[in-house]
């Protein structure tokens, strides 16, 4: 016989009344070359309203690059993975590129197990994301003068070393 807690049937005896208060939330931060959405709480099938708001925000931001930071999530289930795929699909349709920063623990295990990183690029840190996906940031640290062509500088360096 299943256990009934707070009016919700649960076949494992888990108190579901505490889960409702931990629904997914997000905060939006404007970084230099992208917009970062930091998700917290539990990303489950019950987070539909917040995910709809997230999709609207992703579509609305001026940046073409958006990063979903999952480091603040306590838990994600298969419905949450599905929601991330929907966010990605809607973003791509709006001309945006989405990537994920994945923390550790249960969230990392589920992301790894489902191989969602094959669809939404996955990074361990903001620095790793910037190095891989933000060429203007990488070029900003290049020894070229402002407005100087990096290839011209490389050609001059090769010519000088050959002489």
N, C-alpha and C positions, 0 to 999 in steps of 0.2 A: 504494500500500500504506500503510495507516494506521500511524502510529508507536505503539509500545506502551511506556508509561512506568509503572513501578511496578505492572505487571500490569493497568493500565487502558488501553484503547484510546483514542487521541485522534487525531482527524483533522486537527488543526492543529499538532501537534508541541509542545503545551504540556505542561510537566511537572506532571502532576496530583498527584504525591506531596506537593507543597508546599501544595496546596489543603486537604487534610484538616485540617491543624493550624490553619487560619484560620476554622474554623466559627463561625457566629454565636453570640454570647454576649449576655447582657443583665444590667443592674443595675437595681434598683428604688429610686427615691427618692421619699419622701413630700414633696410640695410643700404649700404652704398650702391650696390649693383643688383639687388634683388629684394624681394619682400619675403620675410620669414614669418610663418604661422606656427606658433608654439602650441601644441595640443597637450592638454592635461586631463586627468581623470581616466575614464574607462570608455574605450571606443567599441561599442556594441550596437546591436540592432536598435536599441532604444535611443540612439543619438541622432536620429534622422533630422530633427529640426535644426540642431546646431550644425550638422554637416551641410544642410541646404544653405544656411547662412555663410558657411565657409566657402562653398562653391560660388555664391554670389560675390563674396569678397575677392576671391581669386580672379574671377572674371572682370571685376571692377578695377583692380589695381593697375596703375600705369606701367609697372614693370612687366617685361616679358618673362622674367624668371621668378619662380615661386618655389620656396623650400618649405616642406612640411616637416617640422621638428617634432618627432615622436618621443623624444627623450623624457618628456614629462608625463607620458602615459603610464598608468599603473597596469593596464590590462588591455588586450585587444583580442577579439574573437574573429571567426570567419566572416561574420556580418560586417565587422569593422574593416577587414581586408577588402571586402566588396565595396564598402563606402569609399575607401582610398582609391580604388580603381575607377569609381564613378567620378570622384573629384578630378582624377587625372584625365579621364575622357572628356569631361566638360572643359577643363583647362586647355587641352590640346585643340578642341573645337574652337576655342576663343583665341587661339594663337599663342598660348602660354606654354612654357616648359616647366614641368614640375619635377622636383627631386625630393628625396626623403633623407632626414638625419635620423638614424635609428640608435636608440640608447642601448640598454642592456636588459638582461632578465627575460621575463616572459614575452615582452614585446619583440625583442630581438629574435627569440626562438621561433615565434609564430611567423615573423617576417621572413626568416631564413627558411623555415619549413615550407611555406607557401610559395617561395621563390618570386614574390611580388617585385623584388629588385630587378628581375628580368624585364619588367614593364615600366616601373618607376625607378629611375636610377637611385641608388642607395649609397650614402656616404656616412663615415664615422664622425665627422666634425665639419664645422663651417669652413675651416681652413682647407680641408680635403675637397670640399665642394668648390670653393673659390679657385683652387689650383686646377681643378679639372674642367670647370664650366664657365669661368668668368675670365676670358682672355684679356679684357681691358685692364683688369686688376693685375694680372701677371705682367702685362706689357708696361704697366705704370711703374713697376719696379725694375724695368730693364734699363741698362745704362745709356739708352738713346736720349738725345736732347728732345725737348717737347716738339712734336711735329716731324721729327726725323724718322725716316724709313728704317725699320729694324733690319731689313734685308740689305740695304745699302751699307749700314754699319757692319754687318757680318761680312759682306764682300770686302770692305776696306780692311777689316781685321785679318781676313785670310790672305789678302794681297800683301799686307805688311809682314805677316809671319812667313810668307814664302820668300820674301826678299832677303 
